[in-house]
Amino acid sequence: MPRAKGHRRALAMKKMRAEQLDWTPQPPVPEFVPRRGTGSRHPVRRWPTSHLTGRQVKLVPPRHLEKKIVFVVGDSHLRAVVDEDVAIPELPFCFSFLSVPGGVAADLRMEVRHLTVPWTPDLVCVCAPSNNLTGSRTIGEAAVDFDALLTTVRSRWPKVFVLDFPSRLNIPLDLQELLRQEYHRVAARMGLPYVAVADHLSVNWLSLWCPDGVHLSDTDGMPILVDLLCDAAFTQLAPPPSEPTASPQTPPHPRTSPSPQVAPRVVVTGPEPLPRRRHPRGWTVVGQEGKVIFGSESLPGCHFECAATPLVQQSDPIPSNALWFSSAMLDAMEQFAPSTGSDGIAVPPSEVVRDQSAVQEGAQVPQKISKGKCVSVSLVTVPSVCVPHVSAA
């Protein structure tokens, strides 16, 4: 029997799948491609070999001992400065260098430990060794060696800081960043400053490196590294800013309840009152203080003048005002309410007061003066404020 259409479709699918599986695996494309720098570098000179590490070592003493000394310990990145291929600007301090080309952290520690110098540096700069990227098996092992190096340096000189290593073009950047972070962590644990340089040396600027991709070029790369070294040394040697003197703190005042706000009193002062005039008919001013003031002229028909005698003030629930009483008013009051004579005090003729101006105002009235006789009247208490003088009708 002839085959169905579905069978032919199945054969075509198998053939197509076989064509798709027939391929040769390609090698993996590497994520990192080493690059070469385009800068130039002076020829390398031969240095003496150390019997401690078997590596070339060169020590450059300071030129001006009267200045502050900055001692720099590093690897082959310092070769251009030590050989004076790259100049150092004139500064208020001088540099001294110890360079160990190809040395790892353990080699630098060995050289520093057995180093003997007749001078004492004011500041020590430890260049983070980048040779541990290839000389150490793991990042942790490199961190342990770097910790031992910083411990040895601090045991000899107290003031130390760390300068970061420049990046390399032939090693993956993530591995270099891990080692850089581990170095920074070790320095921070010891309380040492860590100066970064990777941000100032871009890996995209190939002229900063020489063709080996490891060392910086003498024309473009090393001047930047020298400037960073000088700036870091100047910052570390600068005196710390003086702390502002704290003013003595006053003790806090105890909290008190807020006092009620009182409206201010407005005092208005007017013109001074005029002196009191003497009444021509001898009228009497009755005041609140229980005193009587008489006029200077005696009334007609009275054979003597009555003195102002202070009396005991009586309490009066009804407030009163100062009044002037005429003779007719006194007669009317006498007819309506005759006085008994017990409240008044008669003044004998021998005790006549001639100087009536010395008598104070605001006294009480002890008696009534009428024509031809002295009649006692009841005490009337009024305030000390007197109304202005009004002439009799």
C-alpha positions in Angstrom: 0.0 0.0 0.0 1.2 3.5 -0.8 2.5 5.5 2.2 0.2 8.3 3.5 1.0 12.0 3.4 1.8 12.0 7.1 4.7 9.6 6.6 6.4 11.8 4.1 6.1 14.7 6.5 7.7 12.8 9.2 10.7 11.9 7.0 11.1 15.5 5.9 11.1 16.6 9.6 13.8 14.1 10.5 16.0 15.2 7.6 15.6 18.9 8.5 16.5 18.1 12.2 19.6 16.2 11.1 20.8 19.1 9.0 20.4 21.5 12.0 22.4 19.2 14.4 25.3 18.9 11.9 27.6 21.7 13.2 31.1 22.0 14.7 31.5 23.7 18.2 33.4 27.0 18.0 35.9 28.1 20.7 34.5 30.5 23.3 35.1 34.1 22.7 37.1 35.6 25.6 35.5 38.5 27.5 38.8 40.2 28.1 41.3 41.0 25.4 44.8 42.2 26.5 45.8 45.5 25.0 49.1 47.2 24.4 49.9 50.8 25.3 51.1 53.3 22.8 53.3 55.3 25.1 57.1 55.2 25.4 59.5 54.3 28.3 63.2 54.8 28.8 65.4 51.7 28.6 65.7 49.8 31.9 69.0 50.1 33.7 70.7 47.4 35.7 70.4 47.7 39.5 72.2 45.8 42.3 70.6 42.6 43.4 69.5 42.1 47.0 70.7 39.0 48.9 67.5 38.9 50.8 65.0 38.5 48.0 67.2 38.0 44.9 65.6 40.9 43.2 67.1 44.2 42.0 66.8 46.9 44.7 67.7 50.6 44.7 67.5 53.1 47.6 67.5 56.8 46.9 68.3 58.9 50.0 66.8 62.4 50.5 68.7 65.3 49.0 67.7 68.0 51.6 67.8 66.7 55.1 66.7 70.1 56.5 63.3 69.6 54.9 60.6 67.1 55.8 61.3 63.7 54.3 58.7 61.5 52.5 59.9 57.9 52.2 58.2 56.0 49.3 58.3 52.2 49.2 57.1 50.5 46.0 57.8 48.2 43.0 58.9 48.8 39.4 56.4 51.7 39.0 59.0 53.9 40.8 61.8 53.0 38.4 61.3 56.1 36.2 61.4 58.4 39.2 64.4 56.6 40.8 66.4 56.8 37.5 65.3 60.5 37.2 63.7 59.9 33.9 60.6 61.7 35.3 61.3 64.9 37.2 59.7 65.7 40.6 58.5 69.3 41.1 60.1 71.5 43.7 58.2 71.2 47.0 58.6 72.2 50.6 59.5 68.6 51.4 61.8 66.1 49.7 61.4 62.4 48.7 63.3 59.3 49.3 62.6 56.1 47.4 63.0 52.3 47.8 62.1 50.4 44.6 62.0 46.6 44.3 61.1 45.8 40.6 59.0 42.7 40.3 58.6 42.4 44.1 55.4 41.3 45.8 54.2 42.4 49.3 56.4 39.8 51.0 59.5 41.0 49.1 58.8 44.6 50.1 58.3 43.6 53.7 61.6 41.8 53.8 63.5 44.8 52.4 61.8 47.3 54.8 62.5 45.0 57.8 66.2 44.9 57.2 66.6 48.5 55.9 69.0 50.7 57.9 68.9 54.5 57.2 70.6 57.3 59.2 67.5 59.6 58.9 64.0 59.3 60.1 61.2 60.1 57.6 58.3 62.3 58.6 55.9 60.4 56.3 56.0 57.0 54.7 54.1 56.1 51.5 53.5 52.4 50.7 52.7 51.8 47.0 50.2 48.9 46.8 52.0 46.1 45.0 50.3 45.1 41.8 52.7 42.1 41.3 50.5 40.1 43.7 48.0 39.8 40.8 50.3 37.2 39.4 52.5 36.3 42.4 49.7 35.3 44.8 47.4 32.4 44.3 44.3 34.0 45.7 43.1 37.5 46.6 42.9 36.5 50.2 46.6 35.4 50.2 47.6 38.7 48.7 45.6 40.6 51.4 47.4 38.7 54.2 50.8 39.6 52.7 49.8 43.2 52.4 48.6 43.3 56.0 52.0 42.0 57.1 53.8 44.6 55.0 51.8 47.5 56.6 52.3 46.1 60.0 56.1 46.0 59.5 56.1 49.6 58.2 54.0 50.9 61.0 56.3 49.2 63.6 59.2 51.4 62.3 57.5 54.7 61.4 54.2 56.0 62.8 52.8 58.2 60.0 51.9 56.0 57.0 49.5 56.1 54.0 48.9 53.8 51.1 49.0 54.8 47.3 46.8 52.7 45.0 48.5 50.8 42.1 47.8 51.7 38.5 45.6 49.4 36.4 47.1 47.0 34.0 46.0 46.4 30.4 46.9 42.7 30.3 44.8 41.5 33.3 41.0 41.5 33.6 39.8 44.7 35.3 37.4 42.9 37.7 40.2 40.9 39.2 42.2 44.1 39.7 39.2 45.7 41.3 38.9 42.9 43.7 42.5 43.2 44.8 42.2 46.9 45.1 39.2 46.6 47.3 41.0 44.1 49.5 44.0 46.4 49.9 41.7 49.2 50.8 39.9 47.1 53.4 43.2 46.2 55.0 44.3 49.8 55.2 41.0 50.9 56.6 41.2 48.3 59.3 44.5 49.8 60.4 43.2 53.3 60.2 45.5 54.3 57.3 44.6 56.7 54.5 44.2 55.0 51.0 44.7 57.2 48.0 43.1 55.9 44.8 44.7 56.5 41.4 42.6 54.3 39.1 40.0 57.0 38.4 42.8 59.4 37.1 44.2 56.8 34.7 41.6 55.7 32.2 42.3 52.4 30.5 40.8 53.8 27.3 43.7 56.2 27.0 46.4 53.9 25.7 49.1 56.5 25.6 49.3 56.4 29.4 50.9 52.9 29.2 54.0 51.6 27.5 53.7 48.7 25.1 54.0 46.0 27.8 50.6 47.1 29.2 52.0 47.0 32.8 54.0 50.1 33.4 53.0 53.7 32.8 54.7 55.7 30.0 57.3 58.2 30.9 55.6 60.9 28.7 52.0 60.8 29.8 51.3 58.2 32.5 54.1 58.8 35.1 53.6 62.6 35.4 50.0 61.9 36.5 51.2 59.4 39.1 53.9 61.8 40.4 51.3 64.6 40.7 49.0 62.3 42.7 51.9 61.3 44.9 52.9 64.9 45.6 49.3 65.9 46.3 48.8 63.1 48.8 52.0 63.8 50.6 51.3 67.5 50.8 47.8 66.7 52.3 49.2 64.2 54.8 52.0 66.6 56.0 49.6 69.6 56.2 48.9 70.6 59.9 45.4 69.6 61.0 42.9 72.5 61.2 42.7 74.1 64.6 39.6 73.2 66.5 37.4 76.2 67.4 37.4 77.0 71.0 34.1 76.1 72.5 32.4 78.8 74.5 31.5 77.8 78.1 28.1 76.4 78.2 25.7 78.2 80.5 23.6 75.9 82.7 20.1 75.5 81.4 17.5 77.7 83.1 14.8 75.9 85.0 11.5 75.9 83.2 9.0 78.3 84.7 5.3 78.6 83.9 4.7 81.4 81.5 3.7 84.6 83.3 0.3 86.1 82.3 0.6 88.9 79.9 -0.3 92.2 81.5 -1.5 95.1 79.4 0.7 98.1 79.8 -0.6 101.1 81.8 -0.6 104.3 79.9 0.0 107.2 82.3 -1.0 110.6 80.9 0.3 113.6 82.7 -1.3 116.9 82.1 -0.4 120.4 83.1 0.3 121.1 86.7 -2.8 122.4 88.6 -3.0 126.0 89.5 -2.7 127.1 93.2 -6.0 127.2 95.0 -7.6 130.5 95.3 -9.0 131.8 98.6 -12.7 132.1 98.6 -13.9 135.6 99.4 -16.7 134.3 101.7 -14.6 131.6 103.5 -16.1 128.5 102.0 -14.8 125.2 103.2 -13.4 122.3 101.2 -14.3 119.0 102.6 -11.8 116.2 101.7 -11.5 112.4 102.2 -8.7 112.4 104.7 -10.8 114.0 107.5 -9.3 117.5 107.4 -11.0 120.9 107.0 -9.6 123.9 105.1 -11.0 127.3 105.7 -10.7 130.5 103.8 -8.3 133.2 104.8 -11.1 135.7 105.6 -13.5 135.2 108.5 -17.1 135.4 107.9 -18.9 138.5 109.0 -20.5 138.2 112.4 -18.1 135.6 113.7 -15.9 136.8 116.5 -13.2 134.2 116.0 -11.9 131.8 113.3 -12.1 128.1 113.6 -8.9 126.0 113.3 -8.5 123.0 111.1 -8.5 120.1 113.5 -8.0 116.5 112.1 -10.7 114.2 113.1 -11.1 110.5 113.0 -12.3 109.4 109.6 -15.7 107.6 109.6 -16.5 104.9 107.2 -19.1 105.8 104.7 -20.4 103.1 102.4 -21.7 105.7 100.0 -18.9 107.4 97.9 -18.9 111.1 98.1 -17.5 114.0 96.1 -16.0 117.3 97.0 -18.7 120.0 97.5 -18.8 123.6 98.3 -21.5 124.7 100.8 -22.8 128.3 101.0 -24.3 129.9 104.0 -27.8 129.5 102.7 -27.2 125.8 102.1 -25.9 125.3 105.6 -28.9 127.1 107.1 -31.2 124.9 105.1 -29.4 121.8 106.3 -29.6 123.0 109.9 -33.3 123.5 109.7 -33.9 120.1 108.0 -31.5 118.1 110.3 -30.5 120.1 113.4 -27.1 119.2 114.8 -26.9 118.0 118.4 -23.5 119.6 119.0 -21.8 116.3 120.1 -20.1 115.7 116.7 -18.5 119.1 116.5 -15.6 120.6 118.3 -15.6 124.2 119.3 -12.4 126.0 119.0 -11.6 128.6 121.7 -10.6 132.1 120.6 -7.1 131.6 122.0 -6.3 128.9 119.5 -7.1 130.8 116.3 -5.1 129.7 113.3 -3.9 132.7 111.3 -1.9 130.9 108.5 -4.7 129.1 106.7 -2.6 128.3 103.7 -0.6 125.7 105.6 -3.7 123.7 106.3 -3.9 120.6 104.0 -6.9 120.0 101.8 -9.1 116.9 101.9 -10.0 117.2 105.6 -13.4 116.5 107.2 -15.7 119.3 108.2 -16.0 119.5 112.0 -18.4 122.3 112.2 -20.5 124.8 110.2 -19.8 128.5 110.2 -22.8 130.9 110.0 -23.3 134.5 110.5 -22.8 135.5 114.1 -22.3 132.0 115.5 -20.4 128.6 115.0 -22.7 125.7 114.6 -21.5 122.1 114.5 -22.4 120.0 111.6 -22.2 116.2 110.8 -19.0 114.9 109.3 -19.1 114.4 105.5 -16.4 112.3 103.9 -15.5 113.0 100.3 -12.5 112.1 98.1 -9.4 114.2 98.0 -10.0 115.4 94.5 -11.6 118.8 94.5 -13.7 120.4 91.8 -12.6 123.7 90.3 -13.6 126.9 92.0 -17.0 128.2 91.1 -17.9 131.8 92.1 -21.0 132.2 94.3 -24.1 133.6 92.7 
